[in-house]
């Protein structure tokens, strides 16, 4: 895993954010998943932890599953056209939940 440091502009102030992971994993000829994970100096509004993340499963060019914590919405997941809250407890639990949903969808 490569760690990069960058500057994120929030409310006209510069703060350092650390990119923990940005990866794309090919599952087969029609599917892949992406993980983007940042460690921030403070939480995203709506979340209670210092991470900004997006985990997405794309099948046949369509995002069918996504976990993210959009500003103001907090932690949630999208399954197809449905959006529902997700309780973030740890990065490990986030990845495990995403992995379990991915496996169910790819059966």
GINORHU-V126290 format. One record per backbone hydrogen bond with DSSP energy under -0.5 kcal/mol. CO is the residue of the C=O (numbers start at 1). NH is the residue of the N-H. Records with the same first field share a line. If there is no record, write none. Layout:
# GINORHU-V126290
CO = NH / NH
This chain:
# GINORHU-V126290
2 = 4
4 = 19
6 = 17
8 = 10 / 15
10 = 13
13 = 10
15 = 8
17 = 6 / 19
18 = 20 / 39
19 = 4
21 = 37
23 = 35
24 = 26
25 = 33
30 = 60
31 = 27 / 28
32 = 58
33 = 25
34 = 56
35 = 23
36 = 54
37 = 20 / 21
38 = 40 / 52
39 = 18
44 = 47
45 = 72 / 74
46 = 75
49 = 44
50 = 40
52 = 38
53 = 69
54 = 36
55 = 67
56 = 34 / 58
57 = 64 / 65
58 = 32
59 = 62
62 = 59 / 64
64 = 80
65 = 57
66 = 78
67 = 55
68 = 76
70 = 73 / 74
74 = 70
75 = 86
76 = 68
77 = 84
78 = 66 / 80
79 = 82
82 = 79
84 = 77
86 = 88
90 = 94
91 = 95
92 = 96
93 = 97
94 = 98
95 = 99
96 = 100
97 = 101
98 = 102
99 = 103
100 = 104
101 = 105
102 = 106
103 = 107
104 = 107
